[in-house]
Amino acid sequence: MRHLRLPAALAGFVAIHGLVAVPAATAAEALQTMVVPGATCQLSIPTTNTGVRPKATGFRNESTTTSNFVICPLVTPTVRSANANPLANGYIILSSLDGQAHSVSCTAVVGLGGNVVFPAKYSTKSIAIPAATDDSVSGSWTLADFGQSSGDSIDGSAWFSVTCNLPPQVQIQSLQGNYYAEIGD
């Protein structure tokens, strides 16, 4: 019996030490993609005299003569802690309705106007849409577009929206964003 005490005590010590020495588990993150339909967009200045309207396939400017300003929110499914910076990038997907090439000017904004922690930051891009009606093109925004040189997501991107001067015969199919989500311990 005396010979069993030392191995049992040693095994108990190893088991307790193993429990104490286990590092704390941390949540892992995975890059996820979300898609928001173009039909969620709306006119920046509402009017009844326009050919711009939401449809099942996107937000369309069916007019043949008039451009209109359209704003599209990219509503994020998550906010990363207190940083309010869930998005790694954001996209707007556009296409031609009439089979002609078009150029669209779009401005993305992150942050909030008047907020000192997350001030509004703007980035404007010109997006060339190909002539084919069965082809779409995306405009994209990343950290650098908002003056951020490091990090894995865009500061203030919980408030990401895109405003475009939507030309006649162009549609916004969707907005997309990549964001980080906790996937467990």
Protein Blocks (a to p, Z undefined) as FASTA:
>chain_A
ZZmmmmmmmmmmmmmmmmmmpccdddddddddddddfklpccfbgcfbdcbdcdfkbccd
fbfkbccddddddddfbdehjlopabfbdcdddddfklpacdddddddedjehiaklgcd
dddddddddfblkbccdddddfklnopabdjbdehilmgcddddddehiacfbdcddddd
debZZ
